[in-house]
Amino acid sequence: MDTLALTLVIIGALNWGLIGLFQFDLVANIFGGSSSILSRIIYSLVGIAGIYSFKFYSDREKTS
């Protein structure tokens, strides 16, 4: 699950980087626009992965 979350967070970060630098939304371009159901699913999964990734902060404290 951690690997999946990290992968989705990286995809989201790259997509936001493309939007910020080039005004190009890769997810929307691939899946048929930002309002298409597939794009919304991807955006939602990336958001959930971001929330899930907060657990990595507590994991770091346990290993320190």
C-alpha positions in Angstrom: 0.0 0.0 0.0 2.9 2.4 0.8 4.4 1.9 -2.7 1.0 2.6 -4.4 0.5 5.7 -2.3 4.0 6.9 -3.1 3.5 6.3 -6.8 0.2 8.2 -6.8 1.8 11.1 -4.9 4.6 11.3 -7.4 2.2 11.3 -10.3 0.3 14.1 -8.6 3.4 16.1 -8.0 4.6 15.7 -11.6 1.1 16.7 -12.8 1.1 19.8 -10.6 4.6 20.6 -11.8 3.5 20.4 -15.4 0.5 22.6 -14.7 2.6 25.2 -12.9 5.4 25.3 -15.4 3.6 24.7 -18.7 -0.1 25.0 -18.0 -0.4 21.4 -19.2 -2.6 19.0 -17.2 -1.3 15.5 -18.2 -4.0 13.6 -16.4 -6.8 15.6 -18.1 -5.0 15.3 -21.4 -4.7 11.5 -21.1 -8.2 10.8 -19.7 -10.3 13.3 -21.7 -10.5 16.5 -19.8 -10.4 17.6 -16.2 -14.2 17.0 -15.7 -14.2 13.4 -17.2 -15.0 10.7 -14.8 -11.6 9.0 -15.3 -9.7 12.2 -14.6 -11.8 12.8 -11.4 -11.1 9.2 -10.3 -7.3 9.8 -10.8 -7.5 13.1 -9.0 -9.4 11.5 -6.1 -6.9 8.6 -5.8 -4.0 11.1 -5.8 -5.7 13.1 -3.0 -6.4 10.0 -0.9 -2.8 8.9 -1.4 -1.6 12.3 -0.2 -3.7 12.0 2.9 -2.5 8.4 3.4 1.1 9.6 3.1 0.8 11.6 6.3 1.4 8.3 8.1 5.0 8.4 6.8 5.7 11.2 9.3 4.7 9.0 12.3 6.7 6.1 10.8 9.8 8.3 10.7 9.4 9.2 14.3 9.2 5.5 15.3 12.4 4.6 13.5 14.4 7.6 14.9 
